[in-house]
Amino acid sequence: MNTRSPIVGVIVVAAGSGTRLGADRPKAFVDCAGRTVLERSLDSVFGMQREAQVVVVAPADLVAEAEDIARRAAGAAESSISVVAGGDTRQQSVSNGLAALDAGIRIVLVHDAARALTPAAIFDDVVTGVAQTASGIVPGVPVQDTVKRVDDDDAVVETIDRAELRSIQTPQGFPRASLAAAYADAEIEYTDDAALFAAAGHPVSVIDGDALSFKITTPWDLRRAEGLLASAPASIRVGIGTDVHAYDDESELWLAGLAWPGERGLSGHSDGDPVCHAITDALLSAAGLGDIGSVFGTSDPRFAGAHGETFLTATRSRLADDGFTIGNVAVQIMGNSPRFAPRRDEAEVFLTGLLGAPVSIAATTTDGLGFTGRGEGVCAIATATVSRQYS
């Protein structure tokens, strides 16, 4: 198990008002194809290969809402994310984010939540650049239009060589100590973090950005983002779950969501249904949302004696909240009893109805081998697929 603390920190700036978008709330909290701009931006952050501490900077009156959004986006990485209130300016908001980073952070990325479709690979490229050069690294794309300098009367003064120009994006990355010192010494407002960093005398280099990293500023930008999301292919993810319960002559048997009167029961904090529990684990695993123990802990008295359908219904709802659709589920049961085949169709129909997706179940006795063959308990292994639109 990796117990090392991350050395990378990502500050996601979501404190702006976004007046040019014309919405009735700050743009990071505006809906973009069914999910907020902030949540879509955090999807990219949590798609990084390197583990990072994430600090979201939100308007003071929306910190609680930002915390809910951040927890959904983080899933199993919830402990790595925090939310702080922003300041009156973007520069003050980033400064608040810097103050919230752990002492062990060595590389800081600052990202505008409004660049909600930025590919996760850009974050990794920026981290690598900072680590290799110890300088500021910013992504940028070539300027496509001809650019002219004009005077106060809008008369053309000169044509700028666009080969020397880049449109700069985020995330922008920096060595933490140098960035913090630059912020502490800054006396004026800069247009971006790279300008502040360079004004303090530090070098900044540009790496290739991505066209998807455009900033959602106007209603047209928002429609563009929604159009791209609508036409994007679905991301299919696979999860595996395993559960084992020992036989218990004092318990009723619940298996695959069904009651089995007269059959030898299984022990457990809830109803001891290994099929439903394995499916729950498989679905949560596929969506990256933890496991049954972390989501429905045995210390929670609400789930004492709960039946499998309670876990499956709650899991389906949790996945839907995170934008996931269940594709299908396959389960393998291993155990000597009960004889499953006579009720296979009934169980598959019941579970399919609960999950809104096809569920298929197979069963084996393992030819007398292992703990299931010795009649000590029942094991279930589930595989699940889920999908979500790329964001």
ABEGO torsion letter per residue (X at the ends): XBABBBABBBBBBAABAGAAAGBABBAAABBBGGBBAAAAAAAAAAABABBBBBBBBBBAAAAAAAAAAAAAAAEAAAAABBBBBBBABAAAAAAAAAAABBAABABBBBBBAABAABBAAAAAAAAAAAAAAGBBBBBBBBBABBBBBBBAAGBBABBBBAAABBBBBOBBBBBAAAAAAAAAABABBBABAAAAAAAAGBBBBBBBBBAAABBBABAAAAAAAAAAAAABBBBBBBBBBBBBBBBBAABBBBBGGBBBBGBBBBBEABAGBAAAAAAAAAAAAAAGAEBAAAABBAABAAABGBBAAAAAAAAAAAAAAAGBBBABBBBBBBEAOBBAAAAAAAAAAAAAAAAGBBBBBBBBAGGGBEAAAAGAEBBBBBBBBBBBBBX
